[in-house]
Amino acid sequence: MAGISRHTGQPISNLQSALQGVEVTLGTRLYSRVMRRQFGAGFVEILGKKLSPKRFAVFMQLIAVAIDRWEPRFKVRRLTPQGNVEQVRLGAVGLTIEADFRPKAHLSPPDFTVERSVSFGLFFRDGKVQTLES
């Protein structure tokens, strides 16, 4: 056991805990936490604005930076958008994230040894962020 599910209260694995950390990080607006104002991703402010290729690139970069900064167990390698142009226009954006999984990177002292590469999906639905392990 490495953590507890925030939805069920059941024990979860270290990888599932890291995925849950990604959901929490990306689902938190910047400056919304009192003692940790800089926590979050900062991409929520972009949502609802006219989507251009440049803005979409910024959107993906903000996600990658937030994961690298706030979830040390993942080192992002690549983000790949999922869906066609019409789905993106309707707001049904999905991303596949490829990352190195470093299970002991959050401990003190950190151990950045890569256990394996993982791929997981990231979906935005009903104002919430969901991860799906591939």
N, C-alpha and C positions, 0 to 999 in steps of 0.2 A: 504494500500500500504506500502510495506517495501523497495522496490527498483525499479530499472528500468532495463529492459532487455537490455543487451549489443548488442543483435542482432536486435531487433525491436524498441527499445526506448519506449516501452509500460510499464506501471506499472505492477509489479509482486508481488506476496505474499512473506512473510518472508521465507517460506520454499523454494520457487523457487529461491529467492535471495541467500539462503545458498547453494543450489545445484549449482548455477552459480558460487559462490565462490569456490566450490570444483573444478569445471572445470578450472577456472583461475589458482588456485594453482597448480593443477596437470599438466596443460599445460605450465607452466613457468619453464624454466631451471634455475638451481641454478646459481648465480652470473650474471644473465642477467639484473637485475634491478640495476640501478646506486645507488639509495639511500637506497636500501634494498637488499643487495647482498645475504643474506641468505634465501630470499623468494623463495619458490618453493618446489618441491618434491624430486628431486635428482634421480629419477628412469629412466629418459630419457637416462642417461649415460649407463644404463644396456641394453637398447633396442638394438637389432641387434647382441648381443653376444650369444654364444652357451648357450642354456637353460638347466640348471641342476636343480634338486629338491632344492638344497641349494640356488641357484641364484633366483629361483622363490619365495622361502620363503622370501628372502631379498627384492625382488620386492614388495611383498604384505606388508611387514613391513614398507617399505618406504612410501607407500601410506597411511597406517593407521596413521603413525606418522605425515605426512604432514597435513592430515585432522585434527587430534587432535591439532596440533600446530597453524595452520593458519585459521581454520574455527571453532571458539569457539561454534557455535550453534550446532555442532555435536560432540558427544562423541562416537567413534567407539566401537562397541561390537564385531563384527565378519565380516570377509571377506571370501567369498566363491567363488572359481573359477568356471567359467561356460565354458562349451564346452568340447569336447573330446581331446585326445592327438593329433590327426591330425589337429584339428582346432588351437590348441596352436602352433604346428609346423609352420603353415601357418601364424601365427601372429594375428589370430582372437581371441584374449583373451578378455574375459568378466569377470567381478567380480560383485557379489552381496554384497552390504555393508549393514549391519544392524547397526543402530546407534540410540542413544538417541537424540531427538531433543529438544534443549534448546533455545527457541525463543528470550530470553532476555540476553543471555550470551555475546553478543557483545557490549552491552551498558555499560555506566559507571555510577555507579558501576555495575559490572556484576551480573546477577541473574541466577544461574545455576540450577534452577528448571526445571525438565524434564516435558515437556508437553505430549510427547508420543514417542513411538519407531517408527522409520521409516525404510523402506527398499528401496534401490534404486540400479539400475544397473549402472555400469561403463563400458564404451566401448571405445576402442582405434581404431580409423579408420582414415586413411589418415593423420596420424600425429596429429590428434586432439583427445581431450578427450570429451566424451559426457556422460551426466548423464540422466537416465530415471527413473522417479518416479514410484514405484510399487504400 
